[in-house]
Amino acid sequence: MRQGKKMLLALLGLTLLFSLFLTACGGETGGGSGKTVTITYYTIDSPDRTYVEKLIPDFEAKHPNIKVKVDKAPYEQFDSKLQAQIAAKKSPDITSHFGYGGFAEYYNKGMLTDLTDIMKEDNFNPADYGIAPELMDIYKVDGKTYGIPFSNYITLLLYNKDLFDQAGVPYPPADYNDESWTFDKMVEYADKLTIRDEDITKSQYGVDFGWGELDMRPAYFGAKVYSDDTWTNGGKPSETHFDSPEAIAAYDKWIGLIHDKKVSPTPAWSNSVAGQFGDPFLSGKVAMSVVGSWSLASQSEFDFKVGVAAVPIGGDPKERSVLYIDPLFVLKDSKHPKEAYEFIKYMITQEVQEKSIELSGGTPPINDKAKETYYNSFEGIDPALIKQVYDGANTHGVESYNHLVANYSQINELFINELQPVQNGDKKPAEALPALQEKLNKLLERVNK
C-alpha cells in the first residue's frame, strides 16, 4: 500500500510538472485561453495610418492574452515589402490595401483568410457595429467575407465660398435628391467662376473634376466599360469597352472641361501655378473640386472658406460618388486568425472609431454611431451638410475600381500613359482610345489567364 501511494504521488508530481511546462510554453506559442499571442498590424508609415499605435494599450488591457505589434512601410514600398514578407513566411496578421494593390489583387493571389466561419461562430452582426449591409457586401466573393470595412471615404464636391461670393453665384446643393444639380449646371456655374487670362498666374478656374481613377470617368456619364462578371468573379473582366461610342463620348465630356469649355485647369497650369500646393484647389484659384473626402481633412490649411456639396448628376444617377471603403484583412498565412479578428472588431467599435477620428486627423468612420463625431470635427462647415453629402454619396456611390479590378496597378499605369496626350490636348479621345483598348486586351489576356 505504501509503495502504491508513493507511485501515485510520483505520478501526481509528474502531472503537475507537465502542466507547468505547458503553461510556460503557452506564453510563446499562442492560441487559446490563458495563452498570450502576438499579432502584427501592417500599415503605411504616415500619421493618418500609424495612429493605430496609440490604440494598442487600450486593446491589450481589454485582451490581456493578445499583444499587437505595428509594422510599417512608406507608401511606395508597401506592396513590395508585403510580398517579400509573405515569400519569407513572415506574413503580418492584419492589413488593408493601403498601397497600390487593391482587394481584387490580394484575393486573386490567395493572400486573404475567408472570415465567414469565424464570423458565424462569433454571431457577428454588422448592424452591431453600425455598418450598412451594402458596404459590408463589398468585400464578399461568392457569399464569403474576406474583409471587414473600417473607414468610409467618399467622393464629394468642395467649393471655395469666397470665390462664389465674389462672383455672385449661388452655392451648390448638398442634397443628392436635388435633380436641378446636374453636370451641365455645374459647367454653367464653372463658366461664371472662371477667369481666362493669357497670364496664367492671373487665371482662375471653375472646377477641377477628378471623379475617380481614369478608367472610372466613363461610368459617371453612364458608359459601361467593364463587363458585369468583373464584380462577381474577383475582378477579372471577360470584356472591356473603352473604345465604345458611349465611352468615347464620356471622355469627350470630361476632357472638354479643360480644352473646349476651358473651365478646368490644364495639367501645365496645375503643375506650374498650383504645383507648390499639391492640390490645385488649395491654391485658392479653383472654385469647385470633385475629390475624395480625405481633402476635407485638410480644410484647416485653406486660406478661404470652404463648403461641401453633392457631386452633380451625370449620366448614371446610381454612380455619382466614388467610394473608398477601406477594409481590414486577415492574411491567409496568419497563425492567429481569431485573435486578429478580435482586433478588427475592436477597431470598428463606436468608442474606438470616435477616438480614431482625432488621432488620425480625420479618418471617416464606417460605424454609423460614430459619424456624428466626424461630422462635427470640421470647424466652419455645417455638420448637417456634411452628413447630407455623406448619406447621399453612400447611397449613390460605387466602390473604386482600383479596389475591385484585378491587376489594377498595371491597368492604371496603362491609362496614365495612354491618356496623357489627351489630357495635354495633343489627342482627342477618339484617337487615343482604340489603341488603349487594344493594349488593354493584350494586358488582360496575359495577366488573367
Secondary structure, DSSP 8 states (H G I E B T S, - for coil): -HHHHHHHHHHHHHHHHHHHHHHHHHHHH--STT--EEEEEEEESSHHHHGGGGTHHHHHHH-TTEEEEEEEE-GGGHHHHHHHHHHTT---SEE-S-SS--HHHHHHTT-B---HHHHHHTT--GGGGT--HHHHGGGEETTEE--EEEEEE-EEEEEEHHHHHHHT-------TT-TT-BHHHHHHHHHHH-B--SSGGG-BEEEEE--SSTTTHHHHTT---B-GGGGTTTS--S-B-TTSHHHHHHHHHHHHHHHTS--S--HHHHHHTSGGGSSGGGGT-EEEEEEEGGGGGGGGG-SS-EEEE---B-S-TT-SEEEEEEEEEEBTT-S-HHHHHHHHHHHTSHHHHHHHHHHHTS--BS-GGGHHHHHTTSTTS-HHHHHHHHHHHHHTEEE-HHHHSTTHHHHHHHHHHHHHHHHHTSS-HHHHHHHHHHHHHHHHHHHT-
